[in-house]
Amino acid sequence: MVILQQRAAGRRANSGSSIVPELYVEGASRAGIFQSNRTEDAKFGEIGFGTRRRARQKTQRPRPREGCRAGTHQCCPLRRPRPCTPRNAIPPVLHLAGQIAYSFGMRGVLGFDGGGTKTDCVLMDESRQILARTRSGPSNPTRVGLEATFAALLEAAEKALAGSGISAGEVATIYGGIAGLGAARVAGDLIRMLKPKFSNAVVLLKDDLSMALLATEEIPSVVVIAGTGSAVLGRNSPDKFAREGGWGPILGDPGSAYDIGRKAIVLSLRHWLRGQNSPLGNEILHRFHRNWIELQDQIRANADSVFPEVFPIVAKAADESDEAARVVLQSAAEELAEMAARVIETLGLRDQSFFLAKTGGVFGRSRVLDDRFDSRVAQVAPNARVGALPMPIAEFAARAAVNCLDSPVRNVGG
């Protein structure tokens, strides 16, 4: 194979420090989420693309290449110290090589977003073209265990690679945000399990909350996750964070699908014990093909198989004006907004303009919950811009992984 670009001599990967909270790299030590003594090169967004808070470049300096934060010359979570070559300095033959790279074999990267209900995966080649989006089962190790987490990641990856033209050996980087990774303390074990399958890949794992915060692409910003679990994380500078929630179902995940399902069933059980008819309760029983005694037995055996599955029923009923469902969702919205308000207050963002991102399966399913949450946030922080993340977390992780490649091929065709 023709060598298209000579690697810079003496390149080294500084994998011993973390650029973001809870980043796990093979052979690297764990970085605490509130670690304050961060080096200058550990600035937010230096995974290689997209922070909207960019430094203006002087005209006499070469422009950094696409996908690199201006002025930092850092291009990936490993912070490999290589210069960023402007496109007009690359020989034309290399641009042609980018167009015919598939003839010589294109490397790929995998981005993961793992949660308590599902795992999303994006396969991307080094020209940043998305080759596949796949989904598998839950991968939160605190809920399903290490083996099931590994199985879900592997299943999603194999689905993505199937028919893509990229083999497991051609995967160069894996970057994933996995819920519960920090609490379970199994990041190192999970990386070691993935390495035999992806022997040539650099594997980087972090908790899903920190990955979601990076995906806002802004400083300051706050991200509210409400899926199977719930949590809020924000930052007002590269090294100051504030967090609420994320403790799991036993200690409490207010506003999560699990919590909403639990409260809906408790409310329906009260109606049943009083001999009262409950349209919401009837829908729940119909969904599981159980009576209340049998459903309680299933909950005791495996609550995760019931509570999160009840949330879509509650959301649908609320939008159809079921009063019990509306009460449950309004309460969830209040609890999520309260967590967000505490983070906003801690970071001193109440009167500032900042981006508050909503992500997770709870949002976007019912106007009852979304409208109540948005109105409460507006009362706390009237200058906040509330909206969805700019892109799905798995796609964000894949784009970041591309920037870890030594010499990514440009998609010169556009």
C-alpha positions in Angstrom: 0.0 0.0 0.0 1.3 3.5 -0.8 2.1 5.5 2.2 0.0 8.7 1.7 1.4 10.8 4.5 4.4 10.3 6.7 3.7 10.3 10.4 5.5 12.9 12.4 8.4 11.6 14.3 8.3 11.5 18.1 4.6 11.7 18.3 3.4 10.7 21.7 -0.1 10.3 23.2 -0.5 11.9 26.6 -3.0 9.4 28.0 -2.2 9.9 31.6 -4.4 12.9 32.2 -8.1 13.6 31.5 -9.5 16.5 29.5 -13.0 16.0 30.8 -14.5 14.5 34.0 -14.6 10.7 34.2 -12.5 10.0 31.1 -11.1 6.5 30.9 -8.3 5.6 28.5 -6.5 2.3 28.4 -3.5 2.7 30.8 -4.7 6.0 32.2 -5.7 6.9 35.7 -9.2 7.9 36.6 -9.9 11.6 36.9 -12.4 12.8 39.5 -15.4 14.7 38.3 -14.6 17.7 40.5 -10.8 17.7 39.9 -9.8 21.4 39.9 -6.1 21.4 39.1 -6.4 21.1 35.3 -3.6 21.8 32.9 -4.0 24.5 30.3 -4.4 22.0 27.5 -7.4 20.4 29.3 -9.8 23.1 28.1 -13.3 22.1 27.3 -13.9 21.1 23.7 -10.4 20.1 22.8 -11.6 16.8 21.6 -11.2 18.4 18.3 -14.2 20.1 17.0 -17.2 22.2 17.4 -17.0 24.4 20.5 -18.8 27.6 19.6 -16.5 29.6 21.8 -13.6 29.9 19.4 -10.6 32.1 19.6 -10.2 34.6 16.7 -7.1 33.8 14.6 -4.6 36.3 13.5 -4.5 36.6 9.7 -0.8 35.9 9.5 -1.1 32.6 11.3 -1.9 29.4 9.4 -5.5 28.4 9.8 -6.0 25.3 11.9 -7.4 22.4 10.0 -11.1 21.6 10.1 -12.0 19.8 13.3 -9.4 21.4 15.6 -10.0 24.1 18.2 -8.3 27.3 17.1 -5.0 28.0 18.7 -4.7 24.8 20.7 -3.3 22.4 18.1 -4.9 19.6 20.0 -7.1 17.3 18.0 -8.5 14.5 20.1 -9.2 13.3 23.6 -5.7 11.9 23.8 -4.3 15.4 23.0 -1.7 14.2 20.6 0.6 17.2 20.2 0.8 17.4 16.4 0.6 20.6 14.3 -2.6 21.5 12.4 -1.7 21.8 8.8 -3.8 24.2 6.7 -5.4 22.6 3.7 -3.6 24.8 1.2 -0.3 23.5 2.5 -1.2 19.8 1.8 0.0 18.6 -1.6 -2.8 18.1 -4.1 -2.0 14.5 -4.3 -3.2 14.0 -0.8 -6.6 15.5 -1.6 -6.9 13.1 -4.5 -5.9 10.3 -2.1 -8.8 11.3 0.1 -11.2 10.6 -2.7 -9.8 7.2 -3.5 -8.9 6.1 0.0 -11.5 3.4 0.0 -9.4 1.6 -2.7 -6.6 1.3 -0.1 -8.8 0.6 3.0 -10.5 3.2 5.1 -10.2 3.2 8.9 -13.3 3.5 11.0 -14.3 4.7 14.4 -17.1 3.8 16.7 -19.1 6.2 19.0 -21.3 4.9 21.7 -24.1 6.3 23.9 -24.9 3.6 26.5 -27.8 3.9 28.9 -30.1 1.9 31.1 -32.6 1.0 28.3 -30.6 1.1 25.1 -27.2 1.5 23.5 -26.7 3.6 20.4 -23.7 3.2 18.1 -22.4 5.2 15.2 -19.8 3.9 12.8 -17.9 6.7 11.0 -15.0 6.6 8.6 -12.1 8.9 8.8 -13.6 11.3 6.3 -16.5 11.8 8.8 -19.1 10.0 6.8 -21.6 8.0 8.8 -21.6 4.5 7.6 -24.1 3.0 10.1 -26.3 3.8 13.1 -27.3 0.8 15.2 -29.0 0.1 18.5 -28.8 -2.7 21.1 -29.9 -3.4 24.6 -29.0 -1.6 27.9 -25.4 -1.1 28.9 -25.5 0.6 32.3 -23.2 -1.7 34.3 -24.9 -0.7 37.6 -28.2 -2.0 36.3 -27.3 -4.9 34.1 -23.7 -5.8 35.1 -20.4 -5.9 33.3 -21.0 -8.9 31.1 -24.3 -7.5 29.8 -22.7 -4.1 29.2 -20.0 -5.6 27.2 -22.5 -7.8 25.2 -24.6 -4.7 24.4 -21.6 -2.7 23.1 -20.3 -5.6 21.1 -23.7 -6.3 19.6 -24.2 -2.7 18.5 -20.6 -2.6 17.1 -21.0 -5.8 15.1 -24.3 -4.6 13.6 -22.6 -1.4 12.5 -19.7 -3.1 11.0 -21.8 -5.7 9.1 -21.8 -4.8 5.4 -19.9 -1.6 6.0 -16.6 -2.7 4.4 -14.7 -2.0 7.6 -13.6 -4.9 9.7 -13.1 -4.9 13.5 -9.3 -4.8 12.9 -9.7 -1.5 10.9 -11.5 0.2 13.8 -8.9 2.8 15.0 -10.7 4.5 17.9 -13.6 3.7 20.1 -15.1 6.6 22.1 -18.1 6.0 24.3 -20.2 7.6 27.0 -21.7 4.9 29.2 -24.2 5.5 32.0 -23.1 4.2 35.4 -19.5 3.8 34.3 -18.1 5.8 37.2 -20.4 4.3 39.9 -19.7 0.7 38.8 -15.9 1.3 38.6 -15.5 -1.2 35.8 -14.1 1.0 33.0 -10.7 -0.7 33.0 -12.4 -4.1 32.9 -14.7 -3.1 30.0 -11.8 -1.7 28.0 -9.8 -5.0 28.5 -12.8 -6.9 27.3 -13.2 -4.8 24.1 -9.5 -4.9 23.2 -9.3 -8.5 21.9 -12.1 -7.8 19.4 -10.7 -4.4 18.4 -7.1 -5.1 18.7 -5.9 -2.0 16.8 -8.2 0.5 18.4 -7.6 3.1 21.1 -10.5 2.7 23.5 -11.7 5.7 25.5 -14.7 5.5 27.8 -16.4 8.1 30.0 -19.7 8.6 31.8 -22.6 9.6 29.7 -23.3 12.8 31.7 -19.8 14.2 30.9 -20.1 13.2 27.3 -23.5 15.0 27.0 -22.0 18.1 28.5 -19.2 18.1 25.9 -21.8 17.6 23.2 -23.4 21.0 24.1 -20.3 22.5 22.4 -20.5 25.6 24.5 -19.2 27.2 27.7 -21.1 28.0 29.9 -23.7 25.3 29.5 -25.9 22.9 31.4 -27.1 19.5 30.3 -30.2 17.7 31.8 -30.4 14.0 31.2 -33.7 12.3 31.8 -33.8 8.8 30.5 -34.0 5.6 32.5 -32.1 7.6 35.1 -31.7 11.4 35.6 -28.9 13.8 36.3 -27.8 17.4 35.7 -24.2 18.6 34.9 -23.0 22.1 34.1 -19.9 24.2 33.8 -19.2 27.9 33.6 -15.5 27.6 32.8 -13.1 24.9 31.6 -12.5 23.8 35.2 -15.6 24.5 37.3 -18.4 22.0 37.3 -21.6 21.5 39.3 -23.7 18.3 39.4 -27.0 17.1 40.7 -28.5 13.6 40.7 -27.3 10.6 38.9 -27.4 8.4 42.0 -29.4 5.5 40.6 -32.9 4.2 41.4 -32.3 3.3 45.0 -31.0 6.7 46.1 -33.2 8.5 43.7 -33.5 9.4 40.0 -36.2 12.1 40.2 -37.9 12.9 36.9 -36.5 9.8 35.2 -38.6 7.2 33.2 -38.0 4.8 36.1 -39.3 7.3 38.6 -42.3 8.3 36.5 -43.3 4.7 36.0 -42.9 3.9 39.7 -45.1 6.8 40.7 -47.8 6.0 38.1 -48.0 2.4 39.4 -48.2 3.5 43.0 -51.0 6.0 42.1 -52.9 3.3 40.2 -52.5 0.8 43.1 -54.1 3.3 45.4 -57.1 3.5 43.1 -57.3 -0.3 42.9 -57.2 -0.7 46.7 -60.0 1.8 47.0 -62.0 0.0 44.4 -61.8 3.0 42.1 -61.6 2.7 38.3 -58.3 4.0 36.9 -58.0 4.4 33.1 -54.2 4.8 33.5 -54.0 1.7 35.7 -56.1 -0.2 33.1 -53.6 0.7 30.4 -50.7 -0.4 32.5 -52.2 -3.8 33.2 -53.1 -4.2 29.5 -49.5 -3.4 28.5 -48.1 -6.2 30.7 -50.9 -8.7 30.4 -51.0 -9.0 34.2 -53.3 -8.3 37.1 -52.1 -6.1 40.0 -50.9 -9.1 42.1 -48.9 -10.5 39.2 -47.5 -7.1 38.2 -46.2 -6.6 41.8 -44.5 -9.9 41.7 -42.8 -8.9 38.4 -41.7 -5.6 39.9 -40.1 -7.3 42.9 -38.3 -9.7 40.6 -37.1 -7.1 38.1 -38.2 -3.5 38.5 -36.2 -2.4 35.5 -38.4 -4.5 33.3 -41.5 -2.6 34.4 -41.0 1.0 35.6 -39.3 2.5 32.5 -41.8 0.7 30.2 -44.6 2.4 32.0 -43.4 5.9 31.0 -44.6 5.9 27.4 -48.1 4.9 28.7 -48.1 7.8 31.1 -46.9 10.3 28.4 -49.6 9.2 26.0 -52.3 9.3 28.7 -51.2 12.8 29.8 -51.5 14.2 26.3 -55.0 12.7 26.1 -56.0 14.7 29.3 -55.8 11.8 31.8 -55.6 13.7 35.1 -53.6 11.1 37.0 -51.0 11.0 34.2 -50.8 14.8 34.0 -50.1 15.0 37.8 -47.3 12.5 37.5 -45.6 14.2 34.6 -46.0 17.7 36.1 -44.3 16.4 39.2 -41.5 14.9 37.2 -40.9 18.2 35.3 -40.8 20.1 38.6 -38.2 17.8 40.0 -36.0 18.0 36.9 -36.3 21.8 37.0 -35.3 21.9 40.6 -32.1 19.9 39.9 -31.3 22.2 37.0 -32.0 25.3 39.2 -29.5 24.1 41.9 -26.8 23.6 39.3 -27.5 27.0 37.7 -27.4 28.7 41.1 -24.1 27.0 42.0 -22.5 28.1 38.8 -23.8 31.7 39.1 -25.6 31.5 35.8 -29.0 32.8 36.9 -28.6 36.1 35.1 -26.3 35.0 32.3 -27.0 33.8 28.8 -26.1 30.1 28.4 -27.3 26.9 26.6 -29.3 24.4 28.6 -29.6 21.1 26.7 -32.2 18.5 27.3 -31.5 14.9 26.4 -32.8 11.5 27.1 -36.0 9.6 26.3 -38.2 11.5 28.8 -38.0 14.7 26.9 -39.9 15.2 23.6 -42.5 12.6 24.5 -45.2 14.8 26.1 -46.0 18.5 25.9 -47.2 18.3 29.5 -43.7 17.6 30.8 -41.8 19.6 28.3 -43.8 22.8 28.7 -43.8 22.6 32.5 -40.0 22.1 32.6 -39.3 24.9 30.1 -41.5 27.3 32.0 -39.8 26.5 35.3 -36.3 27.0 33.9 -37.4 30.3 32.4 -38.4 31.5 35.8 -35.0 30.5 37.3 -32.8 31.6 34.4 -34.7 33.9 31.9 -31.7 34.3 29.6 -31.1 30.5 29.2 -31.6 29.0 25.7 -33.3 25.7 26.2 -33.2 23.1 23.5 -31.9 19.7 22.3 -28.3 18.8 21.9 -26.8 19.8 18.5 -26.4 16.1 17.6 -27.0 12.7 19.1 -24.4 11.8 21.7 -23.2 8.7 19.8 -22.6 10.7 16.7 -20.7 13.3 18.7 -18.5 10.6 20.2 -17.8 9.2 16.7 -16.8 12.7 15.4 -14.5 13.2 18.4 -13.0 9.7 17.8 -12.1 10.7 14.2 -10.0 13.5 15.6 -7.9 10.9 17.4 -6.6 9.4 14.2 -3.0 10.2 13.3 -3.8 11.5 9.8 -7.5 11.5 9.0 -8.4 11.6 5.3 -10.5 14.6 4.4 -13.8 14.2 2.7 -12.8 16.6 -0.1 -15.9 15.7 -2.0 -17.9 17.8 0.5 
